[in-house]
Structure formats: C-alpha cells, structure tokens
C-alpha cells in the first residue's frame, strides 16, 4: 500500500463507542468542566494546540445525532471533524456473526472501522480519559518526525498513578527494554491497590503483585496508516477462534504484539509528565471534576474552553 509523501498534520482518533457498562450512563458526553466541557473537549483542545489537523470520532449509530449535536458546532473552524461508526458486524463475515453478541469487538476492531477515514499518521485515545498537554505535545512530535511503517509509539504512564479508588481497572502493563522500546504488553483486566498498599493483578482467582512504577498503556497510541491492512489480516485470523465467545475482544495490544514480533519493527514507549485521570466508575466523577477545576485554576485551560 502506498501513502502520500506530502507532509500532513496528524489525526486524532477518539474511541467513543464504548458501552460504559460500569459507569451506568453516557460518560463520553458528560460535562466535567466549568462550562460543561467533556473530557474529550480537553483532549481535542490539547491536540489542536499540539498541531493535530483532524479529529475522527468512533461512535455508535444509535447515539450519533446527540453526539454530533454536542461536538459539531463548537469545533467548526477549529479542526477538521469526521465520524465513524463501530457497528457490531463491521468487517465480520456472515459465518462469524453470533446473534448472542451485543457489543462490538473491542479497541482493535474500532481502529479497523476507521480505515477509510484516516490516511495520515494518527494517535488513538479513549474518550473518557484525560491525558494532558505534555502527552499530546510528545505524540505530535513523534507523529511528525519519527512515525513510519516500521516505527510506532505509545505514551507511557506510571501504573500507580492511574488507579481508581472505587474498583478494579484494566491496564496494559508494558515490558520495556533499555532503549525504551516495547517488548511486550499484558492486558490485565483486574488491577487494584490492596489493603497493604500494594498494586495487584487478579486473574483466575490468583493474585500477582505488579510493580507500582510499571509503565502502562492508557490507550494513547501513535500509528502509521499502514496499520490498517495489518489489522484487517489479524482480525480475520482472530474471528474464527473467538466467534463462540461473546465476551472476546480484539484489543489494540494484540495488534502491537504482532507488530513487534517482526524484528524490523519497534514501538517506542514515550514517558509523559502529564497526570492521567479518567472515569471508570460513577464514583470517579467528583474527583475528575476537582482535577479539571484545579487545571483551570492553574490557567492550564480557560474557564470556557471554546468561547
């Protein structure tokens, strides 16, 4: 596949099609800022400041109208905007469609759904996570200068700075070599801090301690558009093995692990000084609002983001 050699501003791809089952409502469009700003608003603001030229929202058709009403007008003239639908059976042949499955196939599948909308180096983030100005600046620098078909990146956060006080969280725990390249990433779906203050991972009723300063993925990835053809092939291999399991998900780390299995490829782990915060549970909302208020008070952001 050939890609345009003309320098293009990077794109921000926002994963906003999640079911929010643990949160209990549409946290993607909930206002946390003083003027009703969503967490996504702050990410887009930081992306524009860092030099991104386009934002692509991955959403579901059933809430498309309300979503577009929230973001369409306020972003007009500030950044190019596009919308992509992550539908349940997108890129899924009829023989692999399970009528018992009620949600799409995960973050890797979401990326695949954006293949027709993204033609330039791009970053991927979650809609409900705050990543910080430093993270976007470093992502833009990488995408503009170093991203190519053999070199991707991930923004790395310190594990113990990303936990919730209100329940377990899912994190991609990174193993990093001396050159700050990703060696492997393990998707841990039940991580929390126990009564002794240790960070632990629960799997199959077994507990394992995880170093608190581990570098983790908060789903802030930097990719070259060549990833789409690779992802399509991987998803086609994934489907026949996982059709019967209605909870199976095609995660981005599956794509990353396959990519670095080739010695010619590398994924840089770029550390950030930004403070991450997010809303996994309803109980997280007050602390998120307090964190945003603090940033506004420190003049990191204006009180009305888009005025």
C-alpha positions in Angstrom: 0.0 0.0 0.0 1.3 3.4 -0.9 0.9 6.5 1.2 1.1 10.2 0.2 4.6 11.5 0.8 3.2 15.1 1.2 3.5 16.2 4.9 0.1 16.1 6.5 -0.9 17.1 10.0 -1.6 14.1 12.2 -5.1 12.9 13.0 -6.6 12.2 16.5 -8.8 9.1 16.6 -11.1 9.1 19.6 -12.6 5.8 20.7 -16.1 6.8 21.9 -18.3 3.8 21.0 -17.9 2.0 24.4 -21.0 0.8 26.3 -20.0 2.4 29.6 -21.4 -0.6 31.4 -19.5 0.0 34.7 -20.3 3.7 34.7 -24.0 3.5 34.1 -24.5 6.3 31.7 -23.1 8.1 28.6 -19.9 9.3 30.2 -18.5 10.3 26.8 -20.7 13.3 26.7 -21.0 14.1 30.4 -19.8 17.6 31.4 -16.9 17.8 33.8 -15.6 21.3 33.1 -16.9 24.6 34.5 -18.8 25.3 31.2 -19.9 21.8 30.7 -16.8 20.6 28.9 -16.4 16.8 28.4 -13.1 15.1 28.9 -12.9 14.8 25.1 -13.1 18.6 24.8 -9.8 18.9 26.8 -8.2 16.2 24.7 -9.2 17.9 21.4 -8.1 21.3 22.8 -4.7 19.9 23.6 -4.5 18.1 20.2 -5.2 21.4 18.4 -2.6 23.2 20.4 -0.1 20.4 19.6 -0.7 20.7 15.9 -3.2 17.9 15.0 -5.2 18.7 11.9 -8.2 16.4 12.2 -10.3 14.6 14.8 -12.2 11.4 14.0 -14.8 10.2 16.5 -15.6 6.4 16.5 -19.1 6.2 17.8 -22.3 4.0 17.5 -25.1 5.0 15.2 -27.7 4.8 18.0 -26.3 7.9 19.7 -24.9 9.7 16.6 -27.4 12.5 16.5 -26.9 13.6 20.1 -23.1 13.2 19.8 -22.8 15.3 16.7 -25.1 18.0 18.2 -22.6 18.2 21.2 -19.4 18.5 19.2 -20.3 19.6 15.6 -20.9 23.4 16.1 -18.3 24.1 18.8 -15.4 22.5 16.7 -16.4 24.2 13.4 -13.5 26.2 12.1 -11.1 24.9 14.8 -10.3 21.5 13.5 -11.5 19.1 10.7 -14.0 16.6 12.1 -15.2 13.2 10.9 -17.4 10.5 12.4 -17.0 6.7 12.0 -19.5 4.1 13.2 -18.2 1.0 15.0 -21.0 -1.4 14.2 -21.3 -4.9 15.6 -20.7 -6.8 12.4 -18.4 -4.4 10.6 -15.6 -6.5 8.9 -17.3 -9.6 10.3 -18.4 -12.2 7.7 -21.8 -13.8 8.0 -20.3 -17.1 9.1 -18.8 -15.3 12.2 -21.8 -13.3 13.3 -23.1 -14.5 16.6 -26.7 -13.4 17.4 -25.9 -13.5 21.2 -23.2 -10.9 20.9 -24.5 -7.4 21.9 -21.4 -5.2 21.7 -18.6 -4.7 19.1 -15.3 -6.5 19.2 -13.1 -4.1 21.1 -10.5 -1.4 20.5 -8.6 -3.1 17.7 -11.8 -3.5 15.8 -12.6 0.2 16.4 -9.3 1.1 14.7 -10.2 -1.1 11.7 -13.6 0.7 11.4 -11.7 4.0 10.8 -9.6 2.7 7.9 -11.5 4.8 5.2 -11.3 8.0 7.3 -7.6 8.1 8.2 -4.8 8.4 5.6 -2.1 10.1 7.7 -0.1 9.2 10.9 -2.5 9.3 13.8 -2.9 9.0 17.5 -5.6 6.9 19.3 -7.1 7.8 22.6 -10.1 6.8 24.8 -13.0 9.3 25.0 -13.2 9.1 28.8 -9.6 9.6 29.7 -7.7 12.8 30.4 -4.1 12.6 29.0 -2.6 16.0 29.5 -0.9 18.7 27.4 2.6 17.1 27.6 1.3 13.8 26.3 -0.2 15.4 23.2 2.9 17.5 22.5 5.1 14.4 22.6 2.6 12.4 20.5 2.5 15.2 17.8 6.3 15.4 17.8 6.6 11.7 17.2 3.9 11.5 14.5 5.5 14.4 12.6 9.1 13.3 12.9 9.6 9.6 13.6 6.4 7.7 12.7 6.8 5.3 9.8 5.7 1.8 8.6 8.2 0.2 11.0 8.0 2.6 14.0 5.0 3.2 16.2 4.8 4.6 19.7 2.8 4.5 22.9 2.6 7.2 25.6 3.5 5.5 28.9 2.0 6.4 32.3 3.1 5.1 35.7 0.8 2.4 36.9 0.1 3.5 40.4 -0.9 7.0 39.1 -3.7 5.5 37.0 -5.7 3.5 39.6 -9.3 4.1 40.8 -10.3 4.2 44.5 -13.7 2.7 43.6 -12.9 -0.6 41.9 -10.6 -2.6 39.7 -9.3 -1.2 36.4 -8.0 -2.7 33.2 -4.4 -1.7 32.2 -2.0 -2.8 29.5 1.2 -3.4 31.5 4.3 -2.8 29.4 7.6 -4.6 29.5 10.2 -2.1 28.2 13.8 -2.7 27.1 16.8 -0.4 27.8 16.2 1.6 24.7 12.6 2.3 25.8 11.1 0.1 23.2 8.1 -2.1 23.9 9.0 -5.8 24.4 5.5 -7.0 25.4 2.2 -5.7 26.7 -0.1 -7.7 29.0 -3.7 -6.7 29.2 -4.6 -7.0 32.9 -8.3 -6.6 33.4 -8.5 -6.5 37.2 -5.8 -4.3 38.8 -6.2 -2.5 42.1 -4.3 -1.4 45.3 -4.9 -3.8 48.1 -5.2 -3.1 51.9 -1.4 -3.2 52.2 -1.0 -0.6 49.6 0.4 -3.0 47.0 -0.7 -3.0 43.4 -2.0 -6.4 42.5 -3.5 -8.1 39.4 -6.2 -10.7 39.8 -6.6 -13.4 37.2 -8.4 -16.8 37.6 -8.8 -16.1 41.4 -5.0 -15.8 41.7 -3.3 -12.6 42.8 0.1 -11.3 41.5 1.9 -8.2 42.6 2.7 -5.6 39.9 5.5 -3.0 40.4 3.8 0.3 41.1 6.1 2.2 38.8 5.4 -0.1 35.8 4.8 1.7 32.5 1.2 1.2 31.4 -0.8 1.8 28.3 -3.8 4.1 28.8 -4.6 3.5 25.1 -2.7 6.5 23.8 -1.1 5.0 20.7 0.7 6.6 17.7 0.4 4.7 14.4 1.2 4.9 10.8 -1.8 4.3 8.4 -0.1 1.1 7.2 -1.6 -0.4 10.4 -5.0 -0.8 8.8 -4.0 -3.6 6.4 -2.2 -5.4 9.1 -5.1 -5.1 11.5 -7.6 -6.4 8.9 -5.5 -9.6 8.4 -5.2 -10.1 12.1 -8.9 -9.6 12.7 -9.7 -12.1 10.0 -7.4 -14.6 11.9 -9.0 -13.7 15.2 -12.6 -14.2 14.3 -12.9 -18.0 13.7 -11.1 -18.7 17.0 -13.4 -16.4 19.0 -16.9 -16.3 17.4 -18.4 -18.6 20.1 -17.1 -16.4 23.0 -19.4 -13.4 23.1 -17.1 -11.6 25.5 -14.0 -11.9 23.5 -12.4 -8.7 22.3 -9.9 -7.8 19.7 -7.6 -5.4 21.7 -5.1 -3.0 20.3 -2.3 -4.8 22.3 -2.9 -7.9 20.0 -2.0 -5.7 17.1 1.0 -4.3 18.9 2.4 -7.7 19.9 2.1 -8.9 16.3 3.8 -5.8 15.0 6.9 -6.1 17.3 7.2 -9.8 16.6 8.9 -8.7 13.5 12.5 -7.7 14.4 12.4 -4.9 11.8 9.6 -3.1 13.8 9.6 -1.2 17.0 7.2 0.6 19.3 8.7 3.4 21.3 7.4 3.9 24.8 7.4 7.7 25.4 7.1 8.7 29.0 5.0 11.7 29.9 4.9 14.1 32.8 1.2 14.6 32.3 -1.2 13.4 35.1 -3.7 10.9 33.8 -7.3 10.7 35.2 -10.4 9.1 34.0 -13.9 7.9 34.7 -14.4 4.2 35.0 -17.0 4.3 37.8 -19.7 6.9 38.7 -17.9 7.5 41.9 -14.8 8.7 40.0 -16.8 11.8 38.7 -16.3 14.1 41.7 -12.5 13.7 41.7 -12.4 14.2 37.9 -14.3 17.4 38.2 -12.0 18.5 41.0 -9.0 17.7 38.8 -10.4 19.8 36.0 -11.1 22.7 38.3 -7.6 22.6 39.5 -6.2 22.8 36.0 -8.5 25.7 35.2 -7.4 27.5 38.4 -3.7 27.0 37.3 -4.5 28.6 33.9 -3.7 25.4 32.0 -7.2 25.8 30.4 -9.6 28.7 30.1 -12.9 28.6 32.1 -14.8 28.3 28.9 -12.8 26.2 26.5 -14.4 27.1 23.2 -15.5 30.7 23.7 
